[in-house]
Amino acid sequence: MRNTVENAVGRDGGHWRTAASLATLVLLVALSAGQVRADDPAPAAKKSIEGYWLGTLKPGAIEMRLGFRIRKNGDGTLTATGDSIDQGTKDLPVETVTFADDTLTLKMPDMKAVYTGKLQPDGDTIKGELEKGAKMPLDLKRQDKPLALNRPQLPKKPYPYAEEEVTFPSKAKGVTLAGTFTKPKGNGRFAVAVLITGSGPQDRDESVMGHKPFLVLADYLTRQGIAVLRYDDRGIAKSTGDYQTATSRDFADDTAGAVAYLIARKDVGKIGLIGHSEGGMIAPMVAVECSDVSFIVLLAGPGTPGDAIVVAQAQLIVKAMGGDEKAMARQKSLHQKLFAVVRAEDEAKTKVAMADLEKGLSDAEKAGVRAQVSLVASPWYKYFLSYDPRPMLGKVRCPVLALNGEKDLQVPATENLAEIEKAVRAGGNADVTVRELPGLNHLFQPTKTGLPTEYGNIKTTFAPAVLEMIADWIAKRTGSGEKP
């Protein structure tokens, strides 16, 4: 459920990380990121290197637009900062900048990354590579000004409701979560929804590619009379704890801490959970363990085992990108071999499985595969690959709303929704509502293909009809939702 770009670009402290919320281990695409490209010889360019440069990194099924602002100091030396456009992150530090013989080098040790590129004869193009483990092509074009993203749904202050910065302990020791609590104006006890982010290191707004889905959702619900608590993942932004070693089970402890915090508040009535992607796997865990949870909403939540989801999403993405049956078969075979490496019980078996995975691959492809192995060998991935959400769904006793976009390529809608409904009903819970929503992707945006490459190019952050659907369903289950 994590994105290949995390491994390719970085996950530390907001430095060019991304989360398209479910894993896209599209090996055939990711392997190409490891290929080395030689620049054609060209006459020396004449233009200055100063200015703003923009390019698109393609480490897999995700595209990330990166910008560099290069300035000359009074002593003739150069400085630079970086922008991750689609993450809405600006002025990231570049420690060392050199430009000699028309070759630009940007060293970013905090992100363990180096960019090297050659200024072309037109003076407005740099052909180069970003190296972070593997080498990935990244060409830059000179821009008159930085690219501004159009996100019309992002709410603007002042808000017609109360907003409070809060902290609370996780059920796990040594972890304190930081978040935002919003509630309608007025007195009384309000129904409240806890928002649970998808996979990858996420802030409280679930920021991805310039979008802030949880900010938009929290704003909408609070305007409809429903309070909301959203928080940064452990170890991210203002929350403490170790993100790198955590599994979905650990994140469930964090959500349980959020519920306990709300129970102690005098302005809170019924409490529910809204989980997106991996959050849709965590919500049932917490609801089963805590009888104070009155409802759960699963947004693109999984209903099938983790390994099946990873294979299915990869197949869909390869197909949507124009791959034929042969490419899809190779993709599936690579995943099966990858899982064998992860599940190997000792060093000898790991060595044999790794040799099988790398058989027939070029050195560049092997580098890409090893990066994937490093990613899926993490505690989180091992837990996810073996986790079947259906037994837990069968124990949920509160009302359940499960929504998914018909064009979701990361958690395929039809099979996962069917398994969610089947499991909940099999456990004796008849209050389950399931909807497959036409034309929407994994982030509930209107889309043409559903490919993650479209996420950052779509203006809509969260389809308004889905926001309304969620608010209406919660209001009917809690007796709240009076508009202020």
C-alpha positions as CSV (number, residue, x, y, z in Angstrom):
1,M,0.0,0.0,0.0
2,R,3.0,2.3,-0.3
3,N,4.2,4.1,-3.4
4,T,7.4,3.3,-5.2
5,V,8.3,7.0,-5.2
6,E,8.8,6.9,-1.5
7,N,11.8,4.7,-2.0
8,A,12.9,6.6,-5.1
9,V,12.7,10.1,-3.8
10,G,12.5,10.1,0.0
11,R,10.3,9.8,3.0
12,D,12.1,12.0,5.6
13,G,10.4,15.0,7.2
14,G,8.4,16.0,4.2
15,H,11.4,16.0,1.8
16,W,9.8,15.1,-1.6
17,R,7.7,12.3,-0.2
18,T,4.5,11.3,-1.7
19,A,1.6,9.1,-0.9
20,A,-0.9,8.1,-3.4
21,S,-2.2,6.2,-0.5
22,L,-2.0,2.6,-1.7
23,A,1.1,0.8,-2.8
24,T,2.0,0.9,-6.5
25,L,4.7,-1.6,-6.9
26,V,4.7,-1.5,-10.7
27,L,8.0,-3.2,-11.3
28,L,8.1,-3.0,-15.1
29,V,7.7,0.8,-14.8
30,A,10.0,1.2,-11.7
31,L,12.8,-0.8,-13.4
32,S,13.1,1.7,-16.1
33,A,13.9,4.3,-13.4
34,G,17.2,2.6,-12.9
35,Q,18.4,2.9,-16.5
36,V,21.3,5.2,-17.2
37,R,21.0,7.6,-20.1
38,A,24.0,9.2,-21.9
39,D,23.7,12.8,-23.0
40,D,24.4,13.5,-26.7
41,P,27.5,15.7,-27.2
42,A,26.6,19.3,-27.8
43,P,28.2,22.7,-28.2
44,A,28.5,24.8,-25.1
45,A,25.4,26.7,-24.1
46,K,25.8,30.5,-23.6
47,K,23.0,31.3,-21.2
48,S,23.3,31.7,-17.5
49,I,22.2,28.9,-15.2
50,E,20.4,31.3,-12.9
51,G,16.6,31.1,-12.8
52,Y,13.8,28.7,-12.1
53,W,14.0,25.2,-13.6
54,L,11.1,22.7,-13.8
55,G,11.0,19.0,-14.6
56,T,9.0,15.8,-14.0
57,L,10.3,12.8,-12.3
58,K,8.8,9.4,-13.1
59,P,9.9,6.8,-10.6
60,G,7.0,4.5,-11.4
61,A,3.3,5.0,-11.9
62,I,3.5,8.4,-10.2
63,E,4.8,11.6,-11.8
64,M,6.3,14.3,-9.6
65,R,7.1,17.8,-10.8
66,L,10.2,19.2,-9.2
67,G,11.5,22.7,-9.4
68,F,14.9,24.3,-8.6
69,R,15.5,28.0,-8.0
70,I,19.1,28.9,-8.7
71,R,20.6,32.2,-7.7
72,K,24.1,33.8,-7.9
73,N,25.6,35.3,-4.7
74,G,27.6,38.5,-4.7
75,D,30.9,36.5,-4.6
76,G,29.9,34.6,-7.7
77,T,29.0,31.4,-6.0
78,L,25.6,29.7,-6.6
79,T,22.8,28.7,-4.2
80,A,19.6,26.8,-4.8
81,T,16.4,25.6,-3.2
82,G,14.0,22.9,-4.4
83,D,10.2,22.7,-4.7
84,S,8.2,19.5,-4.8
85,I,5.3,21.1,-6.8
86,D,2.8,18.2,-6.4
87,Q,3.4,18.0,-2.7
88,G,3.0,21.7,-2.1
89,T,6.5,21.7,-0.5
90,K,8.7,24.7,-1.2
91,D,12.3,25.9,-0.5
92,L,13.8,22.5,0.3
93,P,17.5,22.9,1.0
94,V,20.2,22.2,-1.7
95,E,23.5,22.1,0.2
96,T,26.0,22.3,-2.8
97,V,25.6,23.9,-6.2
98,T,28.2,23.7,-8.9
99,F,28.1,24.7,-12.6
100,A,31.2,24.1,-14.7
101,D,31.6,23.1,-18.4
102,D,27.8,23.5,-18.8
103,T,27.2,20.8,-16.2
104,L,25.0,21.5,-13.2
105,T,25.4,19.5,-10.0
106,L,23.0,19.8,-7.0
107,K,23.8,17.9,-3.9
108,M,21.1,17.3,-1.3
109,P,22.6,15.1,1.4
110,D,19.5,15.4,3.7
111,M,17.6,13.5,1.0
112,K,20.6,11.4,0.0
113,A,20.1,12.6,-3.6
114,V,22.3,14.2,-6.3
115,Y,21.1,15.8,-9.5
116,T,23.5,16.1,-12.4
117,G,22.5,17.6,-15.8
118,K,24.0,19.3,-18.8
119,L,22.8,22.6,-20.1
120,Q,21.8,22.2,-23.7
121,P,22.7,24.6,-26.7
122,D,19.3,26.3,-26.5
123,G,20.3,27.5,-23.0
124,D,16.8,26.7,-21.7
125,T,17.0,22.9,-21.3
126,I,19.0,20.7,-18.9
127,K,19.2,17.0,-19.6
128,G,20.1,15.1,-16.5
129,E,19.5,12.5,-13.9
130,L,18.5,12.4,-10.2
131,E,20.4,9.7,-8.3
132,K,18.9,8.3,-5.2
133,G,19.9,4.7,-5.0
134,A,19.0,4.3,-8.7
135,K,19.4,6.9,-11.4
136,M,16.2,8.4,-12.8
137,P,16.0,10.7,-15.9
138,L,15.0,14.2,-15.0
139,D,15.2,16.9,-17.6
140,L,14.6,20.5,-16.6
141,K,13.1,23.5,-18.6
142,R,13.7,27.1,-17.8
143,Q,10.5,28.9,-16.5
144,D,9.6,32.5,-16.2
145,K,8.1,31.8,-12.8
146,P,7.3,28.9,-10.5
147,L,4.3,26.7,-11.4
148,A,1.2,27.5,-9.4
149,L,-1.3,24.7,-8.8
150,N,-5.1,25.4,-9.1
151,R,-6.9,23.8,-6.1
152,P,-10.2,25.6,-5.9
153,Q,-11.7,23.4,-3.2
154,L,-9.1,24.3,-0.6
155,P,-10.9,26.3,2.1
156,K,-9.9,29.8,3.1
157,K,-10.0,31.4,6.5
158,P,-11.8,32.7,8.4
159,Y,-13.8,29.5,8.9
160,P,-17.5,29.6,10.1
161,Y,-16.6,27.1,12.8
162,A,-14.1,26.6,15.7
163,E,-10.6,25.3,15.0
164,E,-8.3,24.0,17.8
165,E,-4.8,22.6,17.7
166,V,-4.6,19.5,19.9
167,T,-2.3,16.8,21.1
168,F,-3.1,13.4,22.6
169,P,-1.3,10.1,23.4
170,S,-1.4,7.0,21.3
171,K,-2.4,3.8,23.0
172,A,1.2,2.8,22.2
173,K,3.8,4.1,24.7
174,G,6.0,7.0,23.8
175,V,3.9,8.3,20.9
176,T,2.1,11.7,21.0
177,L,-0.1,12.7,18.1
178,A,-0.7,16.3,17.0
179,G,-3.7,17.3,15.1
180,T,-6.6,19.7,14.4
181,F,-10.1,19.5,16.0
182,T,-12.8,21.4,14.2
183,K,-16.4,21.7,15.5
184,P,-19.5,23.8,14.6
185,K,-20.1,26.9,16.6
186,G,-22.4,26.7,19.5
187,N,-22.8,24.6,22.6
188,G,-23.7,21.0,23.0
189,R,-22.2,17.6,22.2
190,F,-21.4,17.1,18.5
191,A,-21.0,13.9,16.6
192,V,-17.3,13.7,15.5
193,A,-15.4,11.8,12.8
194,V,-11.8,10.8,13.2
195,L,-10.0,10.8,9.9
196,I,-7.4,8.0,9.3
197,T,-4.9,8.6,6.6
198,G,-3.8,6.2,3.8
199,S,-0.4,4.6,3.6
200,G,2.9,6.4,3.4
201,P,4.1,9.2,5.7
202,Q,1.1,11.6,5.8
203,D,0.3,14.8,7.5
204,R,-3.1,15.6,9.0
205,D,-4.4,16.9,5.7
206,E,-3.3,13.8,3.8
207,S,-1.4,16.1,1.4
208,V,-0.7,14.6,-1.9
209,M,0.3,16.2,-5.2
210,G,-0.8,19.7,-4.1
211,H,-4.2,18.4,-2.9
212,K,-5.3,18.2,0.8
213,P,-8.2,15.7,0.8
214,F,-8.6,15.6,4.6
215,L,-8.6,19.4,4.9
216,V,-11.4,19.5,2.3
217,L,-13.3,16.7,3.9
218,A,-13.0,18.1,7.4
219,D,-14.1,21.6,6.3
220,Y,-17.2,20.2,4.5
221,L,-18.3,18.0,7.4
222,T,-17.8,20.7,10.0
223,R,-19.9,23.1,8.0
224,Q,-22.6,20.5,8.0
225,G,-22.6,20.2,11.8
226,I,-20.2,17.3,12.3
227,A,-17.0,17.8,14.2
228,V,-13.8,16.3,12.9
229,L,-10.4,15.3,14.4
230,R,-7.5,14.8,12.0
231,Y,-3.9,14.3,12.9
232,D,-0.4,13.8,11.6
233,D,0.9,10.3,11.3
234,R,3.4,9.2,14.1
235,G,6.8,10.7,13.4
236,I,5.5,13.1,10.8
237,A,5.1,16.9,11.0
238,K,4.3,17.6,14.7
239,S,3.6,14.0,15.9
240,T,6.2,12.0,17.7
241,G,7.2,8.4,17.3
242,D,9.0,6.2,14.8
243,Y,7.2,6.0,11.5
244,Q,9.8,3.8,9.8
245,T,9.2,0.8,12.0
246,A,5.5,1.0,12.4
247,T,2.9,-1.3,10.9
248,S,-0.9,-0.9,10.4
249,R,-1.4,-2.5,13.8
250,D,0.7,0.4,15.4
251,F,-1.3,3.0,13.5
252,A,-4.5,1.4,14.9
253,D,-3.1,2.1,18.3
254,D,-2.7,5.7,17.3
255,T,-6.3,5.9,16.2
256,A,-7.5,4.3,19.4
257,G,-5.7,7.0,21.2
258,A,-7.7,9.6,19.2
259,V,-10.9,7.9,20.2
260,A,-9.9,7.9,23.9
261,Y,-9.0,11.6,23.7
262,L,-12.5,12.4,22.2
263,I,-14.3,10.3,24.9
264,A,-12.8,12.6,27.5
265,R,-14.1,15.8,25.9
266,K,-17.4,17.2,27.1
267,D,-18.3,18.6,23.7
268,V,-18.2,15.3,21.9
269,G,-21.2,13.0,21.3
270,K,-21.1,10.0,19.1
271,I,-17.7,9.1,17.7
272,G,-17.0,7.5,14.3
273,L,-14.0,6.8,12.0
274,I,-13.4,7.7,8.4
275,G,-10.5,5.8,6.9
276,H,-9.0,6.3,3.5
277,S,-7.1,3.5,1.8
278,E,-5.0,1.9,4.5
279,G,-7.1,3.9,6.9
280,G,-10.0,1.8,5.7
281,M,-8.2,-1.3,6.9
282,I,-7.4,0.4,10.3
283,A,-10.9,1.6,11.0
284,P,-12.5,-1.9,11.5
285,M,-9.6,-2.9,13.8
286,V,-10.3,0.0,16.1
287,A,-14.1,-0.3,15.9
288,V,-13.9,-4.0,16.9
289,E,-11.7,-3.2,19.9
290,C,-13.6,0.0,21.0
291,S,-17.4,-0.2,21.6
292,D,-17.5,3.7,21.7
293,V,-17.1,3.8,17.9
294,S,-20.6,4.4,16.6
295,F,-19.9,4.2,12.8
296,I,-17.1,3.7,10.3
297,V,-16.7,5.0,6.7
298,L,-14.3,3.1,4.5
299,L,-13.0,5.2,1.6
300,A,-11.2,3.0,-1.0
301,G,-10.6,0.5,1.9
302,P,-9.3,-3.0,1.2
303,G,-11.6,-6.0,1.4
304,T,-9.1,-8.6,0.0
305,P,-5.7,-9.7,1.4
306,G,-2.7,-7.3,0.9
307,D,-0.7,-9.5,-1.5
308,A,-3.8,-9.8,-3.8
309,I,-4.3,-6.0,-3.8
310,V,-0.7,-5.3,-4.7
311,V,-0.8,-7.7,-7.7
312,A,-4.2,-6.5,-8.8
313,Q,-3.3,-2.8,-8.7
314,A,-0.1,-3.4,-10.6
315,Q,-2.0,-5.3,-13.3
316,L,-4.5,-2.5,-13.7
317,I,-1.9,0.2,-13.9
318,V,0.2,-1.6,-16.4
319,K,-2.9,-2.2,-18.5
320,A,-4.0,1.4,-18.2
321,M,-0.5,2.5,-19.3
322,G,-0.8,0.5,-22.5
323,G,0.9,-2.7,-21.4
324,D,-0.1,-5.9,-23.3
325,E,-0.9,-9.4,-21.9
326,K,2.9,-10.2,-22.0
327,A,3.8,-7.2,-19.9
328,M,1.0,-8.0,-17.4
329,A,2.2,-11.6,-17.1
330,R,5.8,-10.5,-16.5
331,Q,4.5,-8.0,-13.9
332,K,2.6,-10.8,-12.1
333,S,5.6,-13.1,-12.2
334,L,7.9,-10.4,-10.8
335,H,5.6,-9.8,-7.9
336,Q,5.3,-13.5,-7.1
337,K,9.1,-13.7,-7.0
338,L,9.4,-10.6,-5.0
339,F,6.9,-11.9,-2.4
340,A,9.0,-15.1,-2.2
341,V,12.0,-13.0,-1.2
342,V,10.1,-11.2,1.5
343,R,8.7,-14.4,2.9
344,A,11.9,-16.3,2.9
345,E,12.5,-17.7,6.4
346,D,16.4,-17.7,6.4
347,E,19.4,-16.2,4.7
348,A,19.8,-19.3,2.4
349,K,16.2,-19.2,1.1
350,T,16.5,-15.4,0.7
351,K,19.6,-15.8,-1.5
352,V,17.9,-18.4,-3.7
353,A,14.7,-16.3,-4.0
354,M,16.7,-13.2,-4.8
355,A,18.6,-15.0,-7.6
356,D,15.4,-16.1,-9.1
357,L,14.0,-12.5,-9.0
358,E,17.1,-11.1,-10.7
359,K,17.4,-13.8,-13.3
360,G,17.6,-12.4,-16.8
361,L,17.6,-8.7,-15.7
362,S,20.2,-6.1,-16.7
363,D,22.4,-4.4,-14.0
364,A,20.2,-1.4,-14.2
365,E,17.0,-3.5,-13.7
366,K,18.6,-5.3,-10.8
367,A,19.2,-2.0,-9.1
368,G,15.5,-1.2,-9.4
369,V,14.5,-4.6,-8.1
370,R,16.8,-4.3,-5.1
371,A,15.2,-0.9,-4.3
372,Q,11.8,-2.7,-4.4
373,V,13.1,-5.5,-2.1
374,S,14.3,-2.9,0.4
375,L,10.9,-1.3,0.4
376,V,8.8,-4.5,0.8
377,A,11.1,-6.0,3.4
378,S,10.0,-3.3,5.8
379,P,7.9,-4.3,8.9
380,W,4.9,-2.4,7.4
381,Y,5.0,-4.2,4.1
382,K,5.4,-7.6,5.6
383,Y,2.4,-7.0,7.8
384,F,0.3,-5.7,5.0
385,L,1.1,-8.5,2.5
386,S,-0.1,-11.1,5.0
387,Y,-3.1,-9.2,6.3
388,D,-6.6,-10.3,5.4
389,P,-9.2,-7.7,6.4
390,R,-12.2,-9.9,6.1
391,P,-12.1,-11.6,9.6
392,M,-12.0,-8.2,11.3
393,L,-14.8,-6.8,9.1
394,G,-16.9,-9.7,10.2
395,K,-16.6,-8.6,13.8
396,V,-17.7,-5.0,13.2
397,R,-21.1,-4.2,14.9
398,C,-21.5,-0.5,14.1
399,P,-22.9,0.9,10.8
400,V,-20.5,0.7,7.9
401,L,-20.4,2.9,4.7
402,A,-17.9,1.7,2.1
403,L,-17.3,3.8,-1.0
404,N,-14.9,3.3,-3.9
405,G,-14.2,5.0,-7.2
406,E,-15.0,2.8,-10.3
407,K,-11.7,3.9,-11.8
408,D,-9.6,3.2,-8.7
409,L,-6.5,1.4,-9.9
410,Q,-5.0,1.1,-6.5
411,V,-7.8,-0.6,-4.6
412,P,-9.9,-2.2,-7.4
413,A,-13.5,-1.2,-6.5
414,T,-15.7,-4.2,-7.6
415,E,-13.9,-7.0,-5.8
416,N,-12.9,-5.1,-2.7
417,L,-16.4,-3.6,-2.1
418,A,-18.0,-7.0,-2.7
419,E,-15.7,-8.7,-0.1
420,I,-16.3,-5.9,2.4
421,E,-20.1,-6.2,2.2
422,K,-19.9,-10.0,2.3
423,A,-17.7,-10.1,5.3
424,V,-19.7,-7.5,7.3
425,R,-23.0,-9.2,6.6
426,A,-21.6,-12.7,7.3
427,G,-20.8,-11.4,10.8
428,G,-24.5,-10.5,11.4
429,N,-24.3,-6.8,10.8
430,A,-27.0,-5.7,8.3
431,D,-26.3,-2.0,8.5
432,V,-23.7,-1.9,5.7
433,T,-24.0,0.5,2.7
434,V,-21.7,-0.1,-0.3
435,R,-21.3,2.2,-3.4
436,E,-19.1,2.0,-6.4
437,L,-18.9,5.5,-7.8
438,P,-18.7,6.0,-11.6
439,G,-15.8,8.0,-13.0
440,L,-13.8,8.5,-9.8
441,N,-10.3,7.4,-8.9
442,H,-8.5,6.4,-5.7
443,L,-8.7,9.9,-4.3
444,F,-12.3,10.3,-5.4
445,Q,-11.5,12.7,-8.2
446,P,-13.2,12.7,-11.6
447,T,-10.7,11.0,-13.9
448,K,-10.2,9.7,-17.4
449,T,-7.9,6.8,-16.8
450,G,-7.6,6.5,-13.0
451,L,-3.8,6.5,-13.3
452,P,-1.9,8.0,-10.4
453,T,-0.1,10.2,-12.9
454,E,-3.3,12.2,-13.3
455,Y,-3.8,13.0,-9.6
456,G,-1.7,16.2,-9.6
457,N,-3.2,17.4,-12.9
458,I,-6.9,17.2,-11.7
459,K,-8.3,20.5,-10.2
460,T,-10.9,18.7,-8.1
461,T,-9.6,17.5,-4.7
462,F,-12.6,15.5,-3.6
463,A,-15.8,15.0,-5.7
464,P,-18.5,17.3,-4.1
465,A,-21.2,14.6,-4.5
466,V,-19.1,12.2,-2.4
467,L,-18.6,14.7,0.3
468,E,-22.4,15.2,0.5
469,M,-23.0,11.4,0.5
470,I,-20.7,11.0,3.5
471,A,-22.2,13.8,5.5
472,D,-25.8,12.7,4.8
473,W,-25.0,9.1,5.8
474,I,-23.3,10.2,9.1
475,A,-26.2,12.6,9.9
476,K,-28.7,9.8,9.6
477,R,-26.7,7.4,11.8
478,T,-26.0,10.0,14.5
479,G,-29.0,12.4,14.5
480,S,-26.6,15.3,13.9
481,G,-25.6,17.4,10.9
482,E,-27.7,20.4,11.4
483,K,-26.3,23.1,9.1
484,P,-25.0,26.2,11.1
